[in-house]
Amino acid sequence: MKRFALAVAATFALATPLAAAPGDMNVATFLAKADALRAKGPAALFSSDYKLLKSEGEAAGQAYRARLNAERAAGKPSSCPPKGTRVNSDKLIAHLRTYPEPVRPRVSMKQAIGDYFARTYPCR
């Protein structure tokens, strides 16, 4: 019985990173997938990674909007983007590349989006 319980625990421990919530992908993985898609050219639109990266970006953006709304309600917003602001993918990729390579695996896309908005649209 202990062996079975240990096997089940090990299975869940290994499966947890695969079941990470959208927006939790790290910057290193996002950039690696984005670079691979860019190399595919127009065929990238048919790749499952295209949908994955789009989903990651959207989830990170939604999480940041929720965080920013809470910050505004508390009177301390981390950024002040104009209403209706959309993220330019080329500018976002350029921002992601500003993280030093050793740090990229530790930075989630949610954090990176927050950093992007704080840097691009600081409150004055």
DAWOLIN-V334818 format. One record per residue. N is the residue number from 1. RES is the residue in one letter. SS is DSSP state (H for helix, E for strand, C for the rest). OMEGA is omega in radians with two decimals (none if undefined). Layout:
n res ss omega
N RES SS OMEGA
N RES SS OMEGA
This chain:
n res ss omega
1 M C 3.13
2 K H 3.13
3 R H 3.14
4 F H 3.14
5 A H 3.11
6 L H 3.12
7 A H 3.11
8 V H 3.13
9 A H 3.12
10 A H 3.13
11 T H 3.13
12 F H 3.12
13 A H 3.13
14 L H -3.10
15 A H -3.06
16 T H 3.13
17 P H 3.14
18 L H -3.09
19 A H -3.13
20 A C -3.12
21 A C 3.07
22 P C -3.10
23 G C -3.14
24 D C 3.11
25 M C 3.14
26 N E -3.07
27 V H -3.14
28 A H -3.14
29 T H -3.14
30 F H -3.13
31 L H 3.13
32 A H 3.14
33 K H 3.13
34 A H 3.11
35 D H 3.11
36 A H 3.11
37 L H 3.13
38 R H 3.13
39 A H -3.14
40 K H -3.11
41 G H -3.10
42 P H 3.13
43 A H -3.14
44 A H -3.12
45 L H -3.12
46 F H -3.12
47 S C 3.08
48 S H 3.11
49 D H 3.10
50 Y H 3.13
51 K H 3.13
52 L H -3.13
53 L H 3.10
54 K H 3.11
55 S H 3.11
56 E H -3.14
57 G H 3.13
58 E H -3.14
59 A H 3.12
60 A H 3.10
61 G H 3.11
62 Q H 3.12
63 A H 3.14
64 Y H 3.10
65 R H 3.13
66 A H 3.12
67 R H -3.12
68 L H 3.10
69 N H 3.10
70 A H 3.12
71 E H 3.11
72 R H 3.13
73 A H 3.11
74 A C 3.12
75 G C -3.12
76 K C -3.14
77 P C 3.14
78 S C 3.07
79 S C -3.12
80 C C 3.14
81 P C 3.06
82 P C 3.13
83 K C 3.10
84 G C -3.13
85 T C 3.07
86 R C -3.13
87 V C 3.04
88 N C -3.04
89 S H 3.13
90 D H 3.12
91 K H 3.12
92 L H 3.12
93 I H 3.10
94 A H 3.10
95 H H -3.12
96 L H -3.13
97 R C 3.10
98 T C 3.07
99 Y C 3.08
100 P C -3.09
101 E H -3.13
102 P H -3.09
103 V H -3.03
104 R H 3.14
105 P C -3.10
106 R C -3.10
107 V C 3.12
108 S E 3.09
109 M H 3.08
110 K H 3.12
111 Q H -3.11
112 A H 3.10
113 I H 3.09
114 G H 3.11
115 D H 3.14
116 Y H -3.12
117 F H 3.13
118 A H -3.14
119 R H -3.06
120 T H -3.08
121 Y C -3.14
122 P C 3.07
123 C C -3.11
124 R C none
